[in-house]
Amino acid sequence: MASMDKEANTAPEIDERHLYTSLPDELMNDPRWQTHVKPGVRGRGYWFWKAALSRMLLSQGVLQLGDELLYVDADSMGMMKHIIRMRGNHKEDVILAAQPHCEHVWTKGDIFQRFGTTWDSLHYGLTQQPKAQAWLMRLNERTLKLLQIWEGLMTDFHLV
């Protein structure tokens, strides 16, 4: 994690950082995540913490409307500067990299069913899946709603 901190220090756009090598007690003790944090659970509940950590920081007042949230997995440190560069060229609320995989390759059928669509949908199943290991979110009413929905979906372990 020291190398992540060092890399973040080279980016003047980053003025605050929250680095985690384990999940905070607030998440570990939250009843919504008990299935996700059991020892031996693959992906620790398929990486539910991306939404949960973001919402935790918002509920604590650490993040606020108008802030930009940059999330980077420790093993994707090289993406940090790429996302920051993209930030300057894009005005969208969420900035992330695409990967060359169709959504249906990595998404459970239950997710498509939950959203009333199918894996072979031209709009959902056959489009590129976003890369979730590094992203930037401009915090506003729309992205707060997105984080709320994302976290809500993550609480349903069957879906993840």
N, C-alpha and C positions, 0 to 999 in steps of 0.2 A: 504494500500500500504506500510505502515511502516513495516509490517511483511514480505512482499516480499523483501524489501530492506535489512532487517535484515538477512533473509535467504541467500540472494545473498552475503552478507558480509562474510558468513561462507564458501564460495566456493572460494578458491584461484585462480581457473581458470577464474573467472570473474573479469576483471579489469576495466570494465566500464559498467554502466547500464543506461537505459533510461526507466523510469517508467511513465506510463500514467494513469490518472484517467478519462481523457476525451480526445477527439480527438484534436490534435493541429489545430490551425486556418488554417494552410496551407492545411490540408485535408478538414476541414469544409467548406472552401471557394473555393475549387477546383470544377469547374463545372462538372467534371466527377463523383463526388460523391454526387451531390445534391439530387438525388432520394434516395440514401442510408441513408442519414443523416436526412431525414425528421422525425419529431417527430412521434412516434408510429410505425415505420417500424420494423417489427419483426427481431430480431437479428442485428438491425442496418445495414440491407443489408447483412445479413448472414455473419457477421464477415469479411467483405471485408478489414478491416484495417490491417490484418496480412501482406498481400502483400503491401498495400499502405504505411504503416509505414516503412517497410523494405526499400522500394524503395525511400521514402522520406529521410531516414537517409543516403542512398547511394548518392542521388543527392546533399545532403548538405555536403558530404565529411566526415561525421561522421564515416561511415563504408567504408572500402576500400577492394580491392582485397587482399586476404591473411588473412583477418579477419575471425573469426567465429562468426556467429550470433546465439545467443540462444534466442528463443522466448518462453515465458511461460505465460499463462493466469493466472490472479491473483487467480482464484479458482482452479488452478492445481499446486500450489506451490510445492506439494510433488513430482511432476515429475521432478523438476529442477535437483536434484542430480542424479536421475535415468538417465536422458539424458546425464549428464556430465560423469557418469560412462560408459555409452554406447559409448561415444566419444572415450574413451581410447581403446576400443576393436574393433572399426570399422573404416575403412578408407574411407567409402563411403562419397559422398558429402553432403548427407542429412541423418540425423539420427532422427528417430521418433519412437514412439511406435505404435503398431497395436492395433486394438480393435476387438472384436469378431463379428463384423457386416460385412456382405457382402456390397460391394460398392453400389449395386443397391437399398439397403434399404434406404439409406440416400441421394441418388443422383437423381436429376431431370432427366427425360427422355430427356429433351432438351440438357443436357450435353453430354449424350451418342450420340445423333444425331449429335451434333456439331463436335464430334470426329470420326464420321463415324462408330459407333459401336452400339450395343444394350445392354440393361440391362442384358440379359442372356448370354453375352459373357463370356466364360470360363476365358479369360485373363483379362477382365476389370470389368464386372458386378458381377461376382461370386467370386472375390477375396476379401480379407480383406481390409477394408477402413483404411487408416492411421488416427491416432489420431492427430488432428491439434492443440490441446491446449498446446503442448510443443514439440519443435523440435529444432534441431541444424543444421545450414547450413554453410558449409565451402564456403566462397565467392571466386568464381573463374569465369572464362568465362561461364562455363556450368550453374552454379547456378544463375549468373546474367541473363542469358537467361530465365531460369525457372521463376525467379521473374518477369521478364518483361512479359512473357506469362501469368502468374498467375494474375498479375495486370490488364493486358488487358482483360482477361476473366471476371474479377470482375467488370469492367466498364459496362458490359452488364447486367443490372439489371434483365432482363428476365431470364438469365441463373442461377442467384443466387437466 
